[in-house]
């Protein structure tokens, strides 16, 4: 029996998914969560075989929760409406075993769950195509600068972290904004996160 916990903030969809999967032979939904924090609590308590989660949820989003599930002995599936290369890249970095889209037929979902339980990794083909069509124009050092900006560090703190001069950081920021075609640091961070470059 494959024991599952599902996390989805839309209650009607959560109920429908749980009912649908409970009807499948060999699958039992043992827990339902409305947000990422509740999912982590249920994963600790119930020790499921598979956690299946949406991305955009309150308190803790699905990608952050997936990252925290890395150390759990369960397999993690992202089930979402978002076919974005950045989300897919973040999910892969979090070590998820499946990234499936909600518009897939229910028979495909159950079959994917079974295969993932047996050890396979399954990613929606649309996402795999996206992942290879959008290489980052940033150098490794420029990515480091954006990553530190995303942590809320100012120019001085970034300079100290990378052992470079503040003027050098300002040069990097200027180059990054130019390469990405954005006007400020916030837009640069958002753009890079959407693309999965940081």
HUVENHU-V191877 format. One line per field, one symbol per residue. phi: phi as a letter, one per 40 degrees, with the letter a starting at -180 (. if undefined). Layout:
phi=???
This chain:
phi=.ccbbbbaccdccccccccdcccccgbbccabbcacccdcccccccfccbbbbcccbcgacccccdcccdcccbcbbcbacccbccccccccccgccabbccccccccccccdccccchcbbbdddccccccbbcccccdcccccccccccgccdcccdccbfbcdcccccdccccdcccgbbacdcccccccccgcb
